[in-house]
Amino acid sequence: MSPAFPLLVICVGSDRATGDSLGPLVGTFLTWSGFPGKVLGTLDNPVHAGNLETTLEEIKGERVTVLGVDACLGVKAEVGTIIVRQGSLKPGLGVKKKLPPVGDLHIAGVVNVGGFMEYTVLQNTRLGLVMKMAQTIASGIVEAEQRLRGLASSRTSGPVLPQRFTHGVPMNDEPRLLPLPVFDRQR
């Protein structure tokens, strides 16, 4: 079963705050992997609060299925979880910004604890966690897209990072998804 329209992934965030870089990292990893769908929002060309409305206007009318990807803040027990849901992503919610919704489906990664001094929290989020989550999300998107096209093998696609970018340690022949729990909650 393939989606009704080609997949367009909009990865929201900024590379100026560690916690907020989840989206651009996912977009970059998807681009590096050779992902066949259209990707907007990478480290080199981020989609952020300043250009989100313009980006959404540019794709208006395109016959695509839009997947929004962004970081979010949650409670301590949720940090490190990946939320996959139908419906639009609400970017900027954790820092009390009013931005337009993104996507027909969305993936959000809980990168840190919210509720107090959100901008400072995003600035001081551990990069290692964000990198692992971005790698896992990108790998999942690649795997899902391959399965929808009937191209997936019997094993998972694993990390989408080229060997030279895998935490400085060469990977063995069996790449794997990093184990992060999937948590489904209302946003």
PyRosetta script that sets phi, psi and omega in degrees:
from pyrosetta import init, pose_from_sequence

init()
pose = pose_from_sequence("MSPAFPLLVICVGSDRATGDSLGPLVGTFLTWSGFPGKVLGTLDNPVHAGNLETTLEEIKGERVTVLGVDACLGVKAEVGTIIVRQGSLKPGLGVKKKLPPVGDLHIAGVVNVGGFMEYTVLQNTRLGLVMKMAQTIASGIVEAEQRLRGLASSRTSGPVLPQRFTHGVPMNDEPRLLPLPVFDRQR")
pose.set_psi(1, 119.3)
pose.set_omega(1, 177.9)
pose.set_phi(2, -108.1)
pose.set_psi(2, 158.2)
pose.set_omega(2, -179.3)
pose.set_phi(3, -61.8)
pose.set_psi(3, 156.9)
pose.set_omega(3, -178.7)
pose.set_phi(4, -61.5)
pose.set_psi(4, -33.9)
pose.set_omega(4, -178.3)
pose.set_phi(5, -132.0)
pose.set_psi(5, 159.8)
pose.set_omega(5, 178.4)
pose.set_phi(6, -57.2)
pose.set_psi(6, 152.7)
pose.set_omega(6, -177.8)
pose.set_phi(7, -84.9)
pose.set_psi(7, 131.9)
pose.set_omega(7, 172.9)
pose.set_phi(8, -121.3)
pose.set_psi(8, 121.1)
pose.set_omega(8, -178.8)
pose.set_phi(9, -103.6)
pose.set_psi(9, 122.2)
pose.set_omega(9, 176.1)
pose.set_phi(10, -109.0)
pose.set_psi(10, 112.5)
pose.set_omega(10, -176.7)
pose.set_phi(11, -101.3)
pose.set_psi(11, 106.6)
pose.set_omega(11, -172.8)
pose.set_phi(12, -92.6)
pose.set_psi(12, 139.3)
pose.set_omega(12, 175.4)
pose.set_phi(13, 148.0)
pose.set_psi(13, -177.9)
pose.set_omega(13, -177.4)
pose.set_phi(14, -133.4)
pose.set_psi(14, 147.5)
pose.set_omega(14, 176.5)
pose.set_phi(15, -86.2)
pose.set_psi(15, 7.3)
pose.set_omega(15, -178.9)
pose.set_phi(16, -90.8)
pose.set_psi(16, -6.9)
pose.set_omega(16, 175.3)
pose.set_phi(17, -136.5)
pose.set_psi(17, 126.7)
pose.set_omega(17, -175.4)
pose.set_phi(18, -51.3)
pose.set_psi(18, -50.5)
pose.set_omega(18, -177.2)
pose.set_phi(19, -64.4)
pose.set_psi(19, -32.7)
pose.set_omega(19, -177.9)
pose.set_phi(20, -82.6)
pose.set_psi(20, -5.0)
pose.set_omega(20, -176.8)
pose.set_phi(21, -82.7)
pose.set_psi(21, -0.5)
pose.set_omega(21, -179.5)
pose.set_phi(22, -54.2)
pose.set_psi(22, -51.9)
pose.set_omega(22, -178.8)
pose.set_phi(23, -58.4)
pose.set_psi(23, -54.6)
pose.set_omega(23, 179.3)
pose.set_phi(24, -60.3)
pose.set_psi(24, -32.8)
pose.set_omega(24, 176.1)
pose.set_phi(25, -65.7)
pose.set_psi(25, -44.2)
pose.set_omega(25, 177.4)
pose.set_phi(26, -59.3)
pose.set_psi(26, -45.7)
pose.set_omega(26, 179.1)
pose.set_phi(27, -60.3)
pose.set_psi(27, -41.7)
pose.set_omega(27, 178.4)
pose.set_phi(28, -64.8)
pose.set_psi(28, -45.8)
pose.set_omega(28, 179.8)
pose.set_phi(29, -62.8)
pose.set_psi(29, -39.6)
pose.set_omega(29, 177.6)
pose.set_phi(30, -63.0)
pose.set_psi(30, -42.5)
pose.set_omega(30, 178.8)
pose.set_phi(31, -62.6)
pose.set_psi(31, -44.5)
pose.set_omega(31, 179.0)
pose.set_phi(32, -63.1)
pose.set_psi(32, -31.4)
pose.set_omega(32, -175.6)
pose.set_phi(33, -77.2)
pose.set_psi(33, -10.6)
pose.set_omega(33, -175.9)
pose.set_phi(34, 81.5)
pose.set_psi(34, 20.8)
pose.set_omega(34, 178.8)
pose.set_phi(35, -48.8)
pose.set_psi(35, 128.3)
pose.set_omega(35, -173.6)
pose.set_phi(36, -76.7)
pose.set_psi(36, -17.2)
pose.set_omega(36, 179.5)
pose.set_phi(37, -79.8)
pose.set_psi(37, 171.2)
pose.set_omega(37, 178.2)
pose.set_phi(38, -80.8)
pose.set_psi(38, 136.2)
pose.set_omega(38, -179.9)
pose.set_phi(39, -124.5)
pose.set_psi(39, 126.1)
pose.set_omega(39, 173.8)
pose.set_phi(40, -117.6)
pose.set_psi(40, 130.7)
pose.set_omega(40, 179.4)
pose.set_phi(41, 102.9)
pose.set_psi(41, 91.5)
pose.set_omega(41, 177.8)
pose.set_phi(42, -130.5)
pose.set_psi(42, 177.0)
pose.set_omega(42, 176.7)
pose.set_phi(43, -61.8)
pose.set_psi(43, -37.4)
pose.set_omega(43, -180.0)
pose.set_phi(44, -76.0)
pose.set_psi(44, -32.1)
pose.set_omega(44, -178.4)
pose.set_phi(45, -136.0)
pose.set_psi(45, 73.3)
pose.set_omega(45, -175.9)
pose.set_phi(46, -71.4)
pose.set_psi(46, 151.3)
pose.set_omega(46, 169.9)
pose.set_phi(47, -103.4)
pose.set_psi(47, 116.8)
pose.set_omega(47, -174.1)
pose.set_phi(48, -137.5)
pose.set_psi(48, -176.0)
pose.set_omega(48, -176.6)
pose.set_phi(49, -54.8)
pose.set_psi(49, -34.3)
pose.set_omega(49, -177.6)
pose.set_phi(50, -73.3)
pose.set_psi(50, -23.6)
pose.set_omega(50, -177.8)
pose.set_phi(51, -127.8)
pose.set_psi(51, 8.1)
pose.set_omega(51, -177.0)
pose.set_phi(52, -62.2)
pose.set_psi(52, -47.5)
pose.set_omega(52, -178.3)
pose.set_phi(53, -61.5)
pose.set_psi(53, -42.4)
pose.set_omega(53, 178.2)
pose.set_phi(54, -62.3)
pose.set_psi(54, -42.9)
pose.set_omega(54, 179.5)
pose.set_phi(55, -61.5)
pose.set_psi(55, -44.4)
pose.set_omega(55, 179.8)
pose.set_phi(56, -65.8)
pose.set_psi(56, -35.9)
pose.set_omega(56, 176.7)
pose.set_phi(57, -63.9)
pose.set_psi(57, -39.0)
pose.set_omega(57, -178.3)
pose.set_phi(58, -65.3)
pose.set_psi(58, -30.3)
pose.set_omega(58, -178.8)
pose.set_phi(59, -97.1)
pose.set_psi(59, -3.2)
pose.set_omega(59, -179.7)
pose.set_phi(60, -57.0)
pose.set_psi(60, 131.3)
pose.set_omega(60, 179.5)
pose.set_phi(61, 91.2)
pose.set_psi(61, -13.5)
pose.set_omega(61, 176.4)
pose.set_phi(62, -70.6)
pose.set_psi(62, 141.1)
pose.set_omega(62, 179.3)
pose.set_phi(63, -89.8)
pose.set_psi(63, 83.6)
pose.set_omega(63, -177.5)
pose.set_phi(64, -138.4)
pose.set_psi(64, 158.8)
pose.set_omega(64, 168.9)
pose.set_phi(65, -97.5)
pose.set_psi(65, 120.2)
pose.set_omega(65, -174.9)
pose.set_phi(66, -98.1)
pose.set_psi(66, 127.0)
pose.set_omega(66, 174.2)
pose.set_phi(67, -109.5)
pose.set_psi(67, 117.7)
pose.set_omega(67, 177.0)
pose.set_phi(68, -92.3)
pose.set_psi(68, 140.1)
pose.set_omega(68, 178.4)
pose.set_phi(69, -130.5)
pose.set_psi(69, 132.2)
pose.set_omega(69, -179.8)
pose.set_phi(70, -159.0)
pose.set_psi(70, 161.6)
pose.set_omega(70, 172.9)
pose.set_phi(71, -85.6)
pose.set_psi(71, 156.5)
pose.set_omega(71, 173.1)
pose.set_phi(72, -146.8)
pose.set_psi(72, 168.0)
pose.set_omega(72, 177.7)
pose.set_phi(73, -108.5)
pose.set_psi(73, 151.0)
pose.set_omega(73, -179.5)
pose.set_phi(74, -149.2)
pose.set_psi(74, -154.9)
pose.set_omega(74, 176.3)
pose.set_phi(75, -92.1)
pose.set_psi(75, 163.7)
pose.set_omega(75, -173.8)
pose.set_phi(76, -53.0)
pose.set_psi(76, -42.6)
pose.set_omega(76, -177.9)
pose.set_phi(77, -66.4)
pose.set_psi(77, -19.2)
pose.set_omega(77, -178.0)
pose.set_phi(78, -92.4)
pose.set_psi(78, -14.2)
pose.set_omega(78, -176.6)
pose.set_phi(79, -57.6)
pose.set_psi(79, 128.5)
pose.set_omega(79, -178.0)
pose.set_phi(80, 96.6)
pose.set_psi(80, -3.2)
pose.set_omega(80, -179.9)
pose.set_phi(81, -90.3)
pose.set_psi(81, 155.9)
pose.set_omega(81, 179.5)
pose.set_phi(82, -118.7)
pose.set_psi(82, 124.8)
pose.set_omega(82, -176.5)
pose.set_phi(83, -104.2)
pose.set_psi(83, 125.6)
pose.set_omega(83, 179.3)
pose.set_phi(84, -120.9)
pose.set_psi(84, 120.7)
pose.set_omega(84, -176.1)
pose.set_phi(85, -144.7)
pose.set_psi(85, 156.5)
pose.set_omega(85, 168.6)
pose.set_phi(86, -78.6)
pose.set_psi(86, 154.9)
pose.set_omega(86, 179.0)
pose.set_phi(87, 99.0)
pose.set_psi(87, 174.7)
pose.set_omega(87, -173.6)
pose.set_phi(88, -78.7)
pose.set_psi(88, 148.3)
pose.set_omega(88, 171.8)
pose.set_phi(89, -79.8)
pose.set_psi(89, 144.8)
pose.set_omega(89, 177.5)
pose.set_phi(90, -115.4)
pose.set_psi(90, 82.1)
pose.set_omega(90, -176.3)
pose.set_phi(91, -65.3)
pose.set_psi(91, 149.9)
pose.set_omega(91, 177.3)
pose.set_phi(92, 81.4)
pose.set_psi(92, -4.2)
pose.set_omega(92, -176.6)
pose.set_phi(93, -59.4)
pose.set_psi(93, -41.2)
pose.set_omega(93, -177.5)
pose.set_phi(94, -66.8)
pose.set_psi(94, -23.1)
pose.set_omega(94, 179.0)
pose.set_phi(95, -112.6)
pose.set_psi(95, 19.8)
pose.set_omega(95, 174.0)
pose.set_phi(96, 58.5)
pose.set_psi(96, 41.0)
pose.set_omega(96, 174.6)
pose.set_phi(97, -100.0)
pose.set_psi(97, 146.9)
pose.set_omega(97, 176.2)
pose.set_phi(98, -100.0)
pose.set_psi(98, 99.7)
pose.set_omega(98, -179.7)
pose.set_phi(99, -123.1)
pose.set_psi(99, 156.1)
pose.set_omega(99, 179.8)
pose.set_phi(100, -68.0)
pose.set_psi(100, 149.4)
pose.set_omega(100, 177.1)
pose.set_phi(101, -67.3)
pose.set_psi(101, 153.8)
pose.set_omega(101, -176.3)
pose.set_phi(102, -128.9)
pose.set_psi(102, 125.0)
pose.set_omega(102, 166.6)
pose.set_phi(103, 97.0)
pose.set_psi(103, 162.8)
pose.set_omega(103, 172.8)
pose.set_phi(104, -93.2)
pose.set_psi(104, -25.8)
pose.set_omega(104, 177.9)
pose.set_phi(105, -137.7)
pose.set_psi(105, 162.0)
pose.set_omega(105, 175.1)
pose.set_phi(106, -150.8)
pose.set_psi(106, 157.6)
pose.set_omega(106, 173.8)
pose.set_phi(107, -127.1)
pose.set_psi(107, 127.7)
pose.set_omega(107, 177.4)
pose.set_phi(108, -125.8)
pose.set_psi(108, 137.9)
pose.set_omega(108, 177.2)
pose.set_phi(109, -110.1)
pose.set_psi(109, 125.0)
pose.set_omega(109, 179.1)
pose.set_phi(110, -80.4)
pose.set_psi(110, 105.0)
pose.set_omega(110, -172.8)
pose.set_phi(111, -95.1)
pose.set_psi(111, -19.1)
pose.set_omega(111, -179.0)
pose.set_phi(112, -166.8)
pose.set_psi(112, -178.7)
pose.set_omega(112, -177.4)
pose.set_phi(113, -87.3)
pose.set_psi(113, 135.4)
pose.set_omega(113, 178.5)
pose.set_phi(114, -106.9)
pose.set_psi(114, 175.7)
pose.set_omega(114, 175.6)
pose.set_phi(115, 115.8)
pose.set_psi(115, -19.8)
pose.set_omega(115, -178.3)
pose.set_phi(116, -154.7)
pose.set_psi(116, 126.5)
pose.set_omega(116, 177.5)
pose.set_phi(117, 51.8)
pose.set_psi(117, 54.4)
pose.set_omega(117, -173.2)
pose.set_phi(118, -56.9)
pose.set_psi(118, -40.4)
pose.set_omega(118, -179.4)
pose.set_phi(119, -63.6)
pose.set_psi(119, -40.5)
pose.set_omega(119, 178.3)
pose.set_phi(120, -66.7)
pose.set_psi(120, -40.2)
pose.set_omega(120, 178.6)
pose.set_phi(121, -61.1)
pose.set_psi(121, -44.8)
pose.set_omega(121, 179.3)
pose.set_phi(122, -64.3)
pose.set_psi(122, -36.2)
pose.set_omega(122, 178.6)
pose.set_phi(123, -67.0)
pose.set_psi(123, -29.1)
pose.set_omega(123, -173.7)
pose.set_phi(124, -108.6)
pose.set_psi(124, 23.7)
pose.set_omega(124, 177.3)
pose.set_phi(125, -79.3)
pose.set_psi(125, 143.5)
pose.set_omega(125, -178.2)
pose.set_phi(126, -69.0)
pose.set_psi(126, 123.7)
pose.set_omega(126, -179.6)
pose.set_phi(127, -62.8)
pose.set_psi(127, -37.1)
pose.set_omega(127, -179.7)
pose.set_phi(128, -57.4)
pose.set_psi(128, -43.4)
pose.set_omega(128, 178.6)
pose.set_phi(129, -64.2)
pose.set_psi(129, -45.9)
pose.set_omega(129, -178.6)
pose.set_phi(130, -62.5)
pose.set_psi(130, -42.1)
pose.set_omega(130, 178.3)
pose.set_phi(131, -61.4)
pose.set_psi(131, -46.4)
pose.set_omega(131, -179.6)
pose.set_phi(132, -63.3)
pose.set_psi(132, -41.9)
pose.set_omega(132, 179.1)
pose.set_phi(133, -65.3)
pose.set_psi(133, -42.7)
pose.set_omega(133, -179.7)
pose.set_phi(134, -63.3)
pose.set_psi(134, -41.2)
pose.set_omega(134, 178.5)
pose.set_phi(135, -62.7)
pose.set_psi(135, -43.4)
pose.set_omega(135, -179.7)
pose.set_phi(136, -65.7)
pose.set_psi(136, -44.9)
pose.set_omega(136, 180.0)
pose.set_phi(137, -63.0)
pose.set_psi(137, -47.4)
pose.set_omega(137, 179.5)
pose.set_phi(138, -60.8)
pose.set_psi(138, -43.6)
pose.set_omega(138, 178.0)
pose.set_phi(139, -61.0)
pose.set_psi(139, -41.0)
pose.set_omega(139, 179.2)
pose.set_phi(140, -64.8)
pose.set_psi(140, -40.5)
pose.set_omega(140, 178.7)
pose.set_phi(141, -64.9)
pose.set_psi(141, -44.4)
pose.set_omega(141, 178.6)
pose.set_phi(142, -61.0)
pose.set_psi(142, -47.2)
pose.set_omega(142, -179.4)
pose.set_phi(143, -61.3)
pose.set_psi(143, -45.1)
pose.set_omega(143, -179.5)
pose.set_phi(144, -63.4)
pose.set_psi(144, -42.9)
pose.set_omega(144, 179.8)
pose.set_phi(145, -63.5)
pose.set_psi(145, -40.6)
pose.set_omega(145, 178.6)
pose.set_phi(146, -65.2)
pose.set_psi(146, -41.9)
pose.set_omega(146, 178.8)
pose.set_phi(147, -64.1)
pose.set_psi(147, -40.7)
pose.set_omega(147, 178.8)
pose.set_phi(148, -63.2)
pose.set_psi(148, -32.3)
pose.set_omega(148, 177.9)
pose.set_phi(149, -89.3)
pose.set_psi(149, -1.2)
pose.set_omega(149, 179.3)
pose.set_phi(150, 75.4)
pose.set_psi(150, 24.1)
pose.set_omega(150, -176.4)
pose.set_phi(151, -105.1)
pose.set_psi(151, -5.8)
pose.set_omega(151, -173.6)
pose.set_phi(152, -70.1)
pose.set_psi(152, 143.7)
pose.set_omega(152, 174.7)
pose.set_phi(153, -85.9)
pose.set_psi(153, -177.4)
pose.set_omega(153, -178.8)
pose.set_phi(154, -76.1)
pose.set_psi(154, -14.4)
pose.set_omega(154, 177.8)
pose.set_phi(155, -107.9)
pose.set_psi(155, 162.8)
pose.set_omega(155, -179.6)
pose.set_phi(156, -69.1)
pose.set_psi(156, 156.1)
pose.set_omega(156, -177.7)
pose.set_phi(157, -74.0)
pose.set_psi(157, -21.9)
pose.set_omega(157, 176.7)
pose.set_phi(158, 74.6)
pose.set_psi(158, -169.5)
pose.set_omega(158, -177.3)
pose.set_phi(159, -61.4)
pose.set_psi(159, 146.0)
pose.set_omega(159, -179.5)
pose.set_phi(160, -98.0)
pose.set_psi(160, 3.6)
pose.set_omega(160, 178.8)
pose.set_phi(161, -76.0)
pose.set_psi(161, 138.7)
pose.set_omega(161, 172.0)
pose.set_phi(162, -61.0)
pose.set_psi(162, 155.7)
pose.set_omega(162, -174.5)
pose.set_phi(163, -52.5)
pose.set_psi(163, -38.3)
pose.set_omega(163, -175.9)
pose.set_phi(164, -68.7)
pose.set_psi(164, -11.8)
pose.set_omega(164, -178.3)
pose.set_phi(165, -106.6)
pose.set_psi(165, 7.7)
pose.set_omega(165, -175.6)
pose.set_phi(166, -91.1)
pose.set_psi(166, 73.7)
pose.set_omega(166, 173.5)
pose.set_phi(167, 53.5)
pose.set_psi(167, 26.1)
pose.set_omega(167, 177.1)
pose.set_phi(168, 75.0)
pose.set_psi(168, 1.2)
pose.set_omega(168, -178.1)
pose.set_phi(169, -116.0)
pose.set_psi(169, 121.5)
pose.set_omega(169, 178.4)
pose.set_phi(170, -59.3)
pose.set_psi(170, 140.1)
pose.set_omega(170, -178.7)
pose.set_phi(171, -87.4)
pose.set_psi(171, 153.6)
pose.set_omega(171, 174.9)
pose.set_phi(172, -76.4)
pose.set_psi(172, -175.4)
pose.set_omega(172, -176.5)
pose.set_phi(173, -73.0)
pose.set_psi(173, -13.9)
pose.set_omega(173, -177.9)
pose.set_phi(174, -109.0)
pose.set_psi(174, 83.5)
pose.set_omega(174, 177.2)
pose.set_phi(175, -62.5)
pose.set_psi(175, 155.9)
pose.set_omega(175, -177.5)
pose.set_phi(176, -141.6)
pose.set_psi(176, 156.9)
pose.set_omega(176, 171.6)
pose.set_phi(177, -76.3)
pose.set_psi(177, 142.5)
pose.set_omega(177, 176.0)
pose.set_phi(178, -74.5)
pose.set_psi(178, 136.7)
pose.set_omega(178, -176.5)
pose.set_phi(179, -78.7)
pose.set_psi(179, 99.8)
pose.set_omega(179, 171.2)
pose.set_phi(180, -121.9)
pose.set_psi(180, 137.1)
pose.set_omega(180, -177.5)
pose.set_phi(181, -67.1)
pose.set_psi(181, 147.5)
pose.set_omega(181, 173.3)
pose.set_phi(182, -99.9)
pose.set_psi(182, 128.4)
pose.set_omega(182, -175.5)
pose.set_phi(183, -127.8)
pose.set_psi(183, 129.1)
pose.set_omega(183, -176.6)
pose.set_phi(184, -110.8)
pose.set_psi(184, 113.8)
pose.set_omega(184, 178.7)
pose.set_phi(185, -143.3)
pose.set_psi(185, 162.6)
pose.set_omega(185, 176.6)
pose.set_phi(186, -69.8)
pose.set_psi(186, 139.9)
pose.set_omega(186, 176.6)
pose.set_phi(187, -105.5)
pose.dump_pdb("model.pdb")
